[in-house]
């Protein structure tokens, strides 16, 4: 079975509120050596054998449904 | 600067509600060739130069704060 992953990140310059909050709170907890922190989300698809073009399907799903192109980018890994 | 990532996944057998919902809705939208779907979250730390043991710090943060060991596992990537 083909396994395809899609990693979704915020575009450079877009604020990542979860990462900012974690970074701030880690500082308060004494973890001072962190310069910056980023988050990303990965969706791993296990595709059925016989699916004609799994890469194209995952690309379409990522573009249309998973990533918001205004603030996010996606990377497909096979 | 050392960059260290931590990927947090659900343990095998633990329900992943976001992935199940996306999988169900993709089927309804006509994407029928997906056998299963999993999600994971990645935190990427940009560590300041001079931090004595960045790997140990990130391991401690992952264990104590980012991952819930009852339902999640973490993988550190450098």
Backbone of each chain as nested JSON, in Angstrom:
{
  "chains": [
    {"id": "A", "residues": [
      {"number": 1, "name": "UNK", "atoms": {"N": [0.844, -1.214, 0.0], "CA": [0.0, 0.0, 0.0], "C": [0.867, 1.246, 0.0]}},
      {"number": 2, "name": "UNK", "atoms": {"N": [0.58, 2.189, -0.882], "CA": [1.357, 3.444, -0.807], "C": [0.966, 4.259, 0.428]}},
      {"number": 3, "name": "UNK", "atoms": {"N": [1.986, 4.782, 1.081], "CA": [1.757, 5.684, 2.213], "C": [2.282, 7.058, 1.808]}},
      {"number": 4, "name": "UNK", "atoms": {"N": [1.423, 8.063, 1.913], "CA": [1.801, 9.425, 1.526], "C": [1.51, 10.357, 2.698]}},
      {"number": 5, "name": "UNK", "atoms": {"N": [2.499, 11.202, 3.041], "CA": [2.3, 12.159, 4.125], "C": [2.236, 13.58, 3.575]}},
      {"number": 6, "name": "UNK", "atoms": {"N": [1.464, 14.398, 4.241], "CA": [1.397, 15.819, 3.905], "C": [1.709, 16.601, 5.168]}},
      {"number": 7, "name": "UNK", "atoms": {"N": [2.732, 17.442, 5.106], "CA": [3.055, 18.284, 6.256], "C": [2.557, 19.694, 5.974]}},
      {"number": 8, "name": "UNK", "atoms": {"N": [1.802, 20.241, 6.917], "CA": [1.24, 21.582, 6.749], "C": [1.874, 22.531, 7.766]}},
      {"number": 9, "name": "UNK", "atoms": {"N": [2.481, 23.588, 7.243], "CA": [3.178, 24.588, 8.065], "C": [2.561, 25.952, 7.844]}},
      {"number": 10, "name": "UNK", "atoms": {"N": [2.811, 26.861, 8.762], "CA": [2.444, 28.252, 8.512], "C": [3.467, 28.865, 7.559]}},
      {"number": 11, "name": "UNK", "atoms": {"N": [3.011, 29.745, 6.682], "CA": [3.924, 30.457, 5.775], "C": [4.835, 31.367, 6.595]}},
      {"number": 12, "name": "UNK", "atoms": {"N": [6.044, 31.644, 6.087], "CA": [6.933, 32.555, 6.832], "C": [6.226, 33.906, 7.057]}},
      {"number": 13, "name": "UNK", "atoms": {"N": [6.35, 34.422, 8.258], "CA": [5.731, 35.717, 8.57], "C": [4.335, 35.61, 9.151]}},
      {"number": 14, "name": "UNK", "atoms": {"N": [3.734, 34.42, 9.042], "CA": [2.402, 34.229, 9.622], "C": [2.562, 33.826, 11.083]}},
      {"number": 15, "name": "UNK", "atoms": {"N": [1.792, 34.46, 11.952], "CA": [1.906, 34.162, 13.375], "C": [1.388, 32.756, 13.688]}},
      {"number": 16, "name": "UNK", "atoms": {"N": [2.095, 32.055, 14.529], "CA": [1.719, 30.699, 14.92], "C": [1.359, 30.763, 16.409]}},
      {"number": 17, "name": "UNK", "atoms": {"N": [0.083, 31.002, 16.714], "CA": [-0.291, 31.3, 18.105], "C": [0.045, 30.181, 19.085]}},
      {"number": 18, "name": "UNK", "atoms": {"N": [-0.135, 28.931, 18.661], "CA": [0.164, 27.818, 19.567], "C": [1.657, 27.815, 19.927]}},
      {"number": 19, "name": "UNK", "atoms": {"N": [2.499, 28.003, 18.895], "CA": [3.946, 27.99, 19.132], "C": [4.362, 29.161, 20.022]}},
      {"number": 20, "name": "UNK", "atoms": {"N": [3.775, 30.339, 19.783], "CA": [4.126, 31.515, 20.593], "C": [3.763, 31.291, 22.057]}},
      {"number": 21, "name": "UNK", "atoms": {"N": [2.585, 30.709, 22.278], "CA": [2.139, 30.459, 23.654], "C": [3.048, 29.444, 24.344]}},
      {"number": 22, "name": "UNK", "atoms": {"N": [3.364, 28.355, 23.631], "CA": [4.237, 27.337, 24.226], "C": [5.614, 27.948, 24.527]}},
      {"number": 23, "name": "UNK", "atoms": {"N": [6.144, 28.73, 23.577], "CA": [7.455, 29.347, 23.761], "C": [7.466, 30.245, 25.006]}},
      {"number": 24, "name": "UNK", "atoms": {"N": [6.435, 31.086, 25.126], "CA": [6.322, 32.004, 26.265], "C": [6.249, 31.224, 27.586]}},
      {"number": 25, "name": "UNK", "atoms": {"N": [5.428, 30.177, 27.59], "CA": [5.257, 29.423, 28.829], "C": [6.498, 28.597, 29.181]}},
      {"number": 26, "name": "UNK", "atoms": {"N": [7.215, 28.105, 28.16], "CA": [8.464, 27.384, 28.452], "C": [9.465, 28.319, 29.106]}},
      {"number": 27, "name": "UNK", "atoms": {"N": [9.498, 29.578, 28.643], "CA": [10.393, 30.571, 29.261], "C": [10.033, 30.766, 30.731]}},
      {"number": 28, "name": "UNK", "atoms": {"N": [8.724, 30.911, 30.986], "CA": [8.266, 31.097, 32.364], "C": [8.64, 29.896, 33.238]}},
      {"number": 29, "name": "UNK", "atoms": {"N": [8.675, 28.721, 32.624], "CA": [9.012, 27.503, 33.372], "C": [10.513, 27.299, 33.51]}},
      {"number": 30, "name": "UNK", "atoms": {"N": [11.305, 28.212, 32.93], "CA": [12.752, 28.138, 33.11], "C": [13.532, 27.589, 31.928]}},
      {"number": 31, "name": "UNK", "atoms": {"N": [12.843, 27.228, 30.84], "CA": [13.555, 26.757, 29.648], "C": [13.908, 27.985, 28.809]}},
      {"number": 32, "name": "UNK", "atoms": {"N": [15.087, 28.548, 29.076], "CA": [15.402, 29.859, 28.501], "C": [16.202, 29.787, 27.204]}},
      {"number": 33, "name": "UNK", "atoms": {"N": [16.716, 28.642, 26.84], "CA": [17.614, 28.564, 25.688], "C": [16.942, 28.381, 24.336]}},
      {"number": 34, "name": "UNK", "atoms": {"N": [15.619, 28.63, 24.258], "CA": [14.927, 28.401, 22.984], "C": [14.783, 29.719, 22.242]}},
      {"number": 35, "name": "UNK", "atoms": {"N": [15.331, 29.774, 21.018], "CA": [15.271, 30.996, 20.231], "C": [13.899, 31.154, 19.577]}},
      {"number": 36, "name": "UNK", "atoms": {"N": [13.405, 30.097, 18.977], "CA": [12.06, 30.147, 18.41], "C": [11.49, 28.74, 18.338]}},
      {"number": 37, "name": "UNK", "atoms": {"N": [10.203, 28.691, 18.107], "CA": [9.48, 27.424, 18.108], "C": [8.44, 27.5, 17.001]}},
      {"number": 38, "name": "UNK", "atoms": {"N": [8.303, 26.418, 16.251], "CA": [7.297, 26.358, 15.19], "C": [6.516, 25.063, 15.316]}},
      {"number": 39, "name": "UNK", "atoms": {"N": [5.283, 25.08, 14.849], "CA": [4.509, 23.847, 14.847], "C": [4.163, 23.479, 13.405]}},
      {"number": 40, "name": "UNK", "atoms": {"N": [3.93, 22.206, 13.177], "CA": [3.367, 21.774, 11.905], "C": [2.517, 20.542, 12.153]}},
      {"number": 41, "name": "UNK", "atoms": {"N": [1.638, 20.279, 11.207], "CA": [0.707, 19.156, 11.339], "C": [0.942, 18.222, 10.166]}},
      {"number": 42, "name": "UNK", "atoms": {"N": [0.993, 16.927, 10.444], "CA": [1.203, 15.97, 9.358], "C": [0.009, 15.026, 9.265]}},
      {"number": 43, "name": "UNK", "atoms": {"N": [-0.48, 14.837, 8.048], "CA": [-1.541, 13.879, 7.777], "C": [-0.918, 12.74, 6.979]}},
      {"number": 44, "name": "UNK", "atoms": {"N": [-1.018, 11.517, 7.489], "CA": [-0.433, 10.371, 6.794], "C": [-1.554, 9.508, 6.217]}},
      {"number": 45, "name": "UNK", "atoms": {"N": [-1.561, 9.412, 4.894], "CA": [-2.604, 8.666, 4.17], "C": [-2.082, 7.278, 3.831]}},
      {"number": 46, "name": "UNK", "atoms": {"N": [-2.876, 6.287, 4.161], "CA": [-2.594, 4.923, 3.752], "C": [-3.564, 4.652, 2.599]}},
      {"number": 47, "name": "UNK", "atoms": {"N": [-3.004, 4.598, 1.384], "CA": [-3.853, 4.532, 0.194], "C": [-4.075, 3.088, -0.221]}},
      {"number": 48, "name": "UNK", "atoms": {"N": [-5.281, 2.762, -0.66], "CA": [-5.571, 1.387, -1.095], "C": [-4.839, 1.061, -2.393]}},
      {"number": 49, "name": "UNK", "atoms": {"N": [-4.427, -0.204, -2.492], "CA": [-3.8, -0.667, -3.733], "C": [-4.839, -0.53, -4.85]}},
      {"number": 50, "name": "UNK", "atoms": {"N": [-4.411, -0.098, -6.009], "CA": [-5.343, 0.013, -7.128], "C": [-5.832, 1.432, -7.354]}},
      {"number": 51, "name": "UNK", "atoms": {"N": [-5.608, 2.301, -6.361], "CA": [-5.942, 3.718, -6.563], "C": [-5.045, 4.236, -7.69]}},
      {"number": 52, "name": "UNK", "atoms": {"N": [-5.656, 4.835, -8.719], "CA": [-4.888, 5.11, -9.945], "C": [-3.728, 6.1, -9.738]}},
      {"number": 53, "name": "UNK", "atoms": {"N": [-3.98, 7.269, -9.163], "CA": [-2.893, 8.241, -9.004], "C": [-2.931, 8.82, -7.591]}},
      {"number": 54, "name": "UNK", "atoms": {"N": [-2.391, 8.056, -6.608], "CA": [-2.51, 8.496, -5.206], "C": [-1.895, 9.867, -4.958]}},
      {"number": 55, "name": "UNK", "atoms": {"N": [-0.756, 10.146, -5.607], "CA": [-0.101, 11.435, -5.377], "C": [-1.016, 12.591, -5.773]}},
      {"number": 56, "name": "UNK", "atoms": {"N": [-1.649, 12.467, -6.945], "CA": [-2.539, 13.534, -7.422], "C": [-3.736, 13.694, -6.487]}},
      {"number": 57, "name": "UNK", "atoms": {"N": [-4.251, 12.567, -5.982], "CA": [-5.399, 12.642, -5.07], "C": [-5.01, 13.382, -3.79]}},
      {"number": 58, "name": "UNK", "atoms": {"N": [-3.857, 13.008, -3.206], "CA": [-3.433, 13.647, -1.957], "C": [-3.133, 15.134, -2.192]}},
      {"number": 59, "name": "UNK", "atoms": {"N": [-2.563, 15.454, -3.349], "CA": [-2.292, 16.855, -3.684], "C": [-3.6, 17.647, -3.735]}},
      {"number": 60, "name": "UNK", "atoms": {"N": [-4.604, 17.058, -4.379], "CA": [-5.901, 17.732, -4.502], "C": [-6.542, 17.935, -3.12]}},
      {"number": 61, "name": "UNK", "atoms": {"N": [-6.489, 16.888, -2.287], "CA": [-7.06, 16.981, -0.934], "C": [-6.329, 18.067, -0.128]}},
      {"number": 62, "name": "UNK", "atoms": {"N": [-4.997, 18.098, -0.251], "CA": [-4.217, 19.081, 0.506], "C": [-4.578, 20.494, 0.083]}},
      {"number": 63, "name": "UNK", "atoms": {"N": [-4.62, 20.704, -1.227], "CA": [-4.892, 22.053, -1.748], "C": [-6.294, 22.524, -1.42]}},
      {"number": 64, "name": "UNK", "atoms": {"N": [-7.27, 21.603, -1.61], "CA": [-8.665, 22.019, -1.486], "C": [-9.138, 22.027, -0.047]}},
      {"number": 65, "name": "UNK", "atoms": {"N": [-8.621, 21.077, 0.772], "CA": [-9.279, 20.841, 2.059], "C": [-8.375, 20.977, 3.289]}},
      {"number": 66, "name": "UNK", "atoms": {"N": [-7.129, 20.539, 3.209], "CA": [-6.325, 20.499, 4.437], "C": [-5.575, 21.8, 4.698]}},
      {"number": 67, "name": "UNK", "atoms": {"N": [-4.973, 22.384, 3.672], "CA": [-4.173, 23.591, 3.876], "C": [-4.97, 24.832, 3.49]}},
      {"number": 68, "name": "UNK", "atoms": {"N": [-4.759, 25.887, 4.227], "CA": [-5.33, 27.185, 3.874], "C": [-4.217, 27.982, 3.178]}},
      {"number": 69, "name": "UNK", "atoms": {"N": [-4.316, 28.124, 1.844], "CA": [-3.187, 28.701, 1.097], "C": [-2.862, 30.153, 1.469]}},
      {"number": 70, "name": "UNK", "atoms": {"N": [-3.782, 30.826, 2.134], "CA": [-3.528, 32.212, 2.538], "C": [-2.469, 32.262, 3.653]}},
      {"number": 71, "name": "UNK", "atoms": {"N": [-2.468, 31.259, 4.514], "CA": [-1.552, 31.291, 5.658], "C": [-0.674, 30.046, 5.791]}},
      {"number": 72, "name": "UNK", "atoms": {"N": [-0.926, 29.026, 4.972], "CA": [-0.191, 27.764, 5.16], "C": [0.41, 27.245, 3.859]}},
      {"number": 73, "name": "UNK", "atoms": {"N": [1.465, 26.453, 3.994], "CA": [2.008, 25.743, 2.844], "C": [1.986, 24.253, 3.162]}},
      {"number": 74, "name": "UNK", "atoms": {"N": [2.009, 23.43, 2.127], "CA": [2.033, 21.987, 2.375], "C": [3.167, 21.336, 1.599]}},
      {"number": 75, "name": "UNK", "atoms": {"N": [3.68, 20.252, 2.153], "CA": [4.743, 19.48, 1.508], "C": [4.301, 18.022, 1.496]}},
      {"number": 76, "name": "UNK", "atoms": {"N": [4.329, 17.417, 0.325], "CA": [3.942, 16.005, 0.211], "C": [5.198, 15.142, 0.241]}},
      {"number": 77, "name": "UNK", "atoms": {"N": [5.185, 14.116, 1.101], "CA": [6.331, 13.21, 1.218], "C": [5.871, 11.784, 0.947]}},
      {"number": 78, "name": "UNK", "atoms": {"N": [6.606, 11.075, 0.113], "CA": [6.198, 9.689, -0.182], "C": [7.19, 8.688, 0.359]}}
    ]},
    {"id": "B", "residues": [
      {"number": 1, "name": "UNK", "atoms": {"N": [22.969, 27.338, 14.855], "CA": [21.979, 27.004, 15.889], "C": [21.439, 25.594, 15.694]}},
      {"number": 2, "name": "UNK", "atoms": {"N": [21.419, 24.817, 16.747], "CA": [20.813, 23.49, 16.578], "C": [19.29, 23.588, 16.418]}},
      {"number": 3, "name": "UNK", "atoms": {"N": [18.772, 22.831, 15.479], "CA": [17.326, 22.743, 15.28], "C": [16.907, 21.318, 15.62]}},
      {"number": 4, "name": "UNK", "atoms": {"N": [15.961, 21.196, 16.524], "CA": [15.499, 19.871, 16.957], "C": [13.984, 19.804, 16.808]}},
      {"number": 5, "name": "UNK", "atoms": {"N": [13.501, 18.732, 16.19], "CA": [12.06, 18.562, 16.032], "C": [11.556, 17.417, 16.896]}},
      {"number": 6, "name": "UNK", "atoms": {"N": [10.327, 17.568, 17.347], "CA": [9.674, 16.495, 18.093], "C": [8.367, 16.19, 17.39]}},
      {"number": 7, "name": "UNK", "atoms": {"N": [8.179, 14.945, 16.986], "CA": [6.914, 14.551, 16.368], "C": [6.085, 13.786, 17.38]}},
      {"number": 8, "name": "UNK", "atoms": {"N": [4.84, 14.222, 17.554], "CA": [3.962, 13.571, 18.534], "C": [2.827, 12.873, 17.803]}},
      {"number": 9, "name": "UNK", "atoms": {"N": [2.723, 11.567, 18.051], "CA": [1.708, 10.729, 17.401], "C": [0.83, 10.079, 18.449]}},
      {"number": 10, "name": "UNK", "atoms": {"N": [-0.331, 9.616, 18.041], "CA": [-1.123, 8.785, 18.933], "C": [-0.513, 7.38, 18.977]}},
      {"number": 11, "name": "UNK", "atoms": {"N": [-0.558, 6.755, 20.138], "CA": [-0.082, 5.375, 20.259], "C": [-0.982, 4.457, 19.431]}},
      {"number": 12, "name": "UNK", "atoms": {"N": [-0.438, 3.318, 18.966], "CA": [-1.281, 2.384, 18.206], "C": [-2.484, 1.957, 19.045]}},
      {"number": 13, "name": "UNK", "atoms": {"N": [-3.642, 1.95, 18.428], "CA": [-4.857, 1.546, 19.142], "C": [-5.614, 2.703, 19.758]}},
      {"number": 14, "name": "UNK", "atoms": {"N": [-4.987, 3.869, 19.844], "CA": [-5.678, 5.033, 20.407], "C": [-6.431, 5.724, 19.276]}},
      {"number": 15, "name": "UNK", "atoms": {"N": [-7.701, 6.049, 19.542], "CA": [-8.511, 6.699, 18.52], "C": [-7.995, 8.111, 18.227]}},
      {"number": 16, "name": "UNK", "atoms": {"N": [-7.963, 8.455, 16.95], "CA": [-7.5, 9.773, 16.515], "C": [-8.729, 10.482, 15.915]}},
      {"number": 17, "name": "UNK", "atoms": {"N": [-9.469, 11.229, 16.736], "CA": [-10.773, 11.738, 16.299], "C": [-10.68, 12.659, 15.083]}},
      {"number": 18, "name": "UNK", "atoms": {"N": [-9.654, 13.491, 15.015], "CA": [-9.522, 14.389, 13.865], "C": [-9.349, 13.584, 12.58]}},
      {"number": 19, "name": "UNK", "atoms": {"N": [-8.468, 12.573, 12.638], "CA": [-8.209, 11.751, 11.452], "C": [-9.462, 10.981, 11.04]}},
      {"number": 20, "name": "UNK", "atoms": {"N": [-10.204, 10.445, 12.024], "CA": [-11.416, 9.688, 11.696], "C": [-12.451, 10.584, 11.018]}},
      {"number": 21, "name": "UNK", "atoms": {"N": [-12.584, 11.813, 11.53], "CA": [-13.558, 12.748, 10.95], "C": [-13.162, 13.122, 9.531]}},
      {"number": 22, "name": "UNK", "atoms": {"N": [-11.867, 13.438, 9.329], "CA": [-11.415, 13.792, 7.985], "C": [-11.613, 12.61, 7.035]}},
      {"number": 23, "name": "UNK", "atoms": {"N": [-11.257, 11.411, 7.491], "CA": [-11.397, 10.22, 6.65], "C": [-12.853, 10.02, 6.226]}},
      {"number": 24, "name": "UNK", "atoms": {"N": [-13.745, 10.143, 7.195], "CA": [-15.184, 9.963, 6.915], "C": [-15.663, 11.004, 5.911]}},
      {"number": 25, "name": "UNK", "atoms": {"N": [-15.269, 12.257, 6.127], "CA": [-15.742, 13.323, 5.247], "C": [-15.114, 13.238, 3.856]}},
      {"number": 26, "name": "UNK", "atoms": {"N": [-13.87, 12.777, 3.77], "CA": [-13.263, 12.599, 2.444], "C": [-14.04, 11.54, 1.654]}},
      {"number": 27, "name": "UNK", "atoms": {"N": [-14.459, 10.478, 2.354], "CA": [-15.271, 9.44, 1.685], "C": [-16.564, 10.043, 1.145]}},
      {"number": 28, "name": "UNK", "atoms": {"N": [-17.218, 10.858, 1.982], "CA": [-18.471, 11.494, 1.557], "C": [-18.251, 12.402, 0.349]}},
      {"number": 29, "name": "UNK", "atoms": {"N": [-17.061, 12.998, 0.266], "CA": [-16.755, 13.893, -0.859], "C": [-16.278, 13.129, -2.095]}},
      {"number": 30, "name": "UNK", "atoms": {"N": [-16.201, 11.814, -1.996], "CA": [-15.862, 11.023, -3.176], "C": [-14.43, 10.505, -3.226]}},
      {"number": 31, "name": "UNK", "atoms": {"N": [-13.628, 10.795, -2.208], "CA": [-12.255, 10.269, -2.175], "C": [-12.316, 8.9, -1.494]}},
      {"number": 32, "name": "UNK", "atoms": {"N": [-12.499, 7.868, -2.316], "CA": [-12.822, 6.565, -1.746], "C": [-11.606, 5.656, -1.58]}},
      {"number": 33, "name": "UNK", "atoms": {"N": [-10.468, 6.002, -2.137], "CA": [-9.323, 5.086, -2.121], "C": [-8.427, 5.162, -0.898]}},
      {"number": 34, "name": "UNK", "atoms": {"N": [-8.913, 5.788, 0.18], "CA": [-8.049, 5.94, 1.36], "C": [-8.372, 4.842, 2.374]}},
      {"number": 35, "name": "UNK", "atoms": {"N": [-7.355, 4.053, 2.713], "CA": [-7.58, 2.953, 3.651], "C": [-7.611, 3.477, 5.084]}},
      {"number": 36, "name": "UNK", "atoms": {"N": [-6.635, 4.305, 5.426], "CA": [-6.666, 4.911, 6.756], "C": [-5.913, 6.224, 6.726]}},
      {"number": 37, "name": "UNK", "atoms": {"N": [-6.089, 6.995, 7.787], "CA": [-5.505, 8.329, 7.867], "C": [-5.054, 8.533, 9.306]}},
      {"number": 38, "name": "UNK", "atoms": {"N": [-3.868, 9.106, 9.456], "CA": [-3.36, 9.396, 10.798], "C": [-2.871, 10.835, 10.834]}},
      {"number": 39, "name": "UNK", "atoms": {"N": [-2.907, 11.442, 12.012], "CA": [-2.358, 12.789, 12.141], "C": [-1.188, 12.759, 13.128]}},
      {"number": 40, "name": "UNK", "atoms": {"N": [-0.298, 13.711, 12.983], "CA": [0.729, 13.916, 14.002], "C": [1.066, 15.397, 14.039]}},
      {"number": 41, "name": "UNK", "atoms": {"N": [1.654, 15.796, 15.149], "CA": [1.986, 17.204, 15.346], "C": [3.496, 17.287, 15.542]}},
      {"number": 42, "name": "UNK", "atoms": {"N": [4.123, 18.262, 14.892], "CA": [5.567, 18.421, 15.047], "C": [5.881, 19.791, 15.638]}},
      {"number": 43, "name": "UNK", "atoms": {"N": [6.732, 19.805, 16.645], "CA": [7.227, 21.041, 17.24], "C": [8.696, 21.164, 16.866]}},
      {"number": 44, "name": "UNK", "atoms": {"N": [9.058, 22.26, 16.206], "CA": [10.45, 22.45, 15.789], "C": [11.078, 23.55, 16.643]}},
      {"number": 45, "name": "UNK", "atoms": {"N": [12.103, 23.164, 17.41], "CA": [12.791, 24.074, 18.324], "C": [14.052, 24.599, 17.666]}},
      {"number": 46, "name": "UNK", "atoms": {"N": [14.203, 25.913, 17.685], "CA": [15.446, 26.54, 17.256], "C": [16.168, 26.933, 18.548]}},
      {"number": 47, "name": "UNK", "atoms": {"N": [17.24, 26.201, 18.851], "CA": [17.896, 26.352, 20.154], "C": [19.036, 27.353, 20.051]}},
      {"number": 48, "name": "UNK", "atoms": {"N": [19.184, 28.163, 21.063], "CA": [20.278, 29.143, 21.054], "C": [21.645, 28.468, 21.186]}},
      {"number": 49, "name": "UNK", "atoms": {"N": [22.625, 29.06, 20.509], "CA": [23.994, 28.548, 20.618], "C": [24.413, 28.696, 22.087]}},
      {"number": 50, "name": "UNK", "atoms": {"N": [25.114, 27.732, 22.612], "CA": [25.582, 27.836, 23.991], "C": [24.707, 27.084, 24.969]}},
      {"number": 51, "name": "UNK", "atoms": {"N": [23.515, 26.677, 24.504], "CA": [22.662, 25.841, 25.363], "C": [23.406, 24.52, 25.582]}},
      {"number": 52, "name": "UNK", "atoms": {"N": [23.599, 24.113, 26.848], "CA": [24.533, 23.012, 27.109], "C": [24.113, 21.676, 26.493]}},
      {"number": 53, "name": "UNK", "atoms": {"N": [22.907, 21.213, 26.762], "CA": [22.496, 19.916, 26.221], "C": [21.1, 20.054, 25.615]}},
      {"number": 54, "name": "UNK", "atoms": {"N": [21.031, 20.585, 24.371], "CA": [19.715, 20.847, 23.775], "C": [18.853, 19.59, 23.65]}},
      {"number": 55, "name": "UNK", "atoms": {"N": [19.474, 18.459, 23.315], "CA": [18.691, 17.232, 23.148], "C": [17.983, 16.848, 24.451]}},
      {"number": 56, "name": "UNK", "atoms": {"N": [18.731, 16.939, 25.562], "CA": [18.152, 16.577, 26.861], "C": [17.016, 17.532, 27.236]}},
      {"number": 57, "name": "UNK", "atoms": {"N": [17.208, 18.833, 26.912], "CA": [16.157, 19.812, 27.224], "C": [14.88, 19.498, 26.448]}},
      {"number": 58, "name": "UNK", "atoms": {"N": [15.038, 19.241, 25.144], "CA": [13.858, 18.972, 24.315], "C": [13.187, 17.659, 24.749]}},
      {"number": 59, "name": "UNK", "atoms": {"N": [14.003, 16.682, 25.143], "CA": [13.446, 15.412, 25.625], "C": [12.604, 15.652, 26.883]}},
      {"number": 60, "name": "UNK", "atoms": {"N": [13.136, 16.469, 27.795], "CA": [12.42, 16.763, 29.042], "C": [11.105, 17.506, 28.759]}},
      {"number": 61, "name": "UNK", "atoms": {"N": [11.175, 18.51, 27.847], "CA": [9.972, 19.27, 27.488], "C": [8.928, 18.339, 26.862]}},
      {"number": 62, "name": "UNK", "atoms": {"N": [9.382, 17.439, 25.969], "CA": [8.446, 16.529, 25.298], "C": [7.765, 15.613, 26.305]}},
      {"number": 63, "name": "UNK", "atoms": {"N": [8.576, 15.046, 27.198], "CA": [8.031, 14.099, 28.169], "C": [7.098, 14.751, 29.169]}},
      {"number": 64, "name": "UNK", "atoms": {"N": [7.523, 15.931, 29.653], "CA": [6.76, 16.556, 30.74], "C": [5.575, 17.363, 30.226]}},
      {"number": 65, "name": "UNK", "atoms": {"N": [5.723, 17.986, 29.033], "CA": [4.752, 19.014, 28.659], "C": [4.043, 18.776, 27.328]}},
      {"number": 66, "name": "UNK", "atoms": {"N": [4.733, 18.285, 26.318], "CA": [4.106, 18.242, 24.996], "C": [3.322, 16.953, 24.745]}},
      {"number": 67, "name": "UNK", "atoms": {"N": [3.878, 15.815, 25.136], "CA": [3.215, 14.542, 24.856], "C": [2.487, 14.036, 26.097]}},
      {"number": 68, "name": "UNK", "atoms": {"N": [1.345, 13.418, 25.868], "CA": [0.627, 12.752, 26.948], "C": [0.957, 11.26, 26.844]}},
      {"number": 69, "name": "UNK", "atoms": {"N": [1.802, 10.747, 27.749], "CA": [2.308, 9.374, 27.577], "C": [1.234, 8.292, 27.629]}},
      {"number": 70, "name": "UNK", "atoms": {"N": [0.055, 8.641, 28.132], "CA": [-1.023, 7.652, 28.198], "C": [-1.553, 7.338, 26.792]}},
      {"number": 71, "name": "UNK", "atoms": {"N": [-1.558, 8.349, 25.918], "CA": [-2.148, 8.14, 24.592], "C": [-1.201, 8.516, 23.441]}},
      {"number": 72, "name": "UNK", "atoms": {"N": [-0.037, 9.097, 23.759], "CA": [0.826, 9.58, 22.679], "C": [2.271, 9.097, 22.84]}},
      {"number": 73, "name": "UNK", "atoms": {"N": [2.97, 9.06, 21.723], "CA": [4.41, 8.812, 21.761], "C": [5.101, 9.973, 21.059]}},
      {"number": 74, "name": "UNK", "atoms": {"N": [6.379, 10.166, 21.368], "CA": [7.102, 11.245, 20.696], "C": [8.397, 10.717, 20.101]}},
      {"number": 75, "name": "UNK", "atoms": {"N": [8.829, 11.358, 19.02], "CA": [10.086, 11.007, 18.363], "C": [10.874, 12.292, 18.179]}},
      {"number": 76, "name": "UNK", "atoms": {"N": [12.122, 12.3, 18.658], "CA": [12.962, 13.477, 18.508], "C": [13.834, 13.305, 17.274]}},
      {"number": 77, "name": "UNK", "atoms": {"N": [13.858, 14.324, 16.407], "CA": [14.674, 14.279, 15.18], "C": [15.605, 15.474, 15.172]}},
      {"number": 78, "name": "UNK", "atoms": {"N": [16.886, 15.232, 14.903], "CA": [17.843, 16.342, 14.887], "C": [18.364, 16.58, 13.479]}}
    ]}
  ]
}
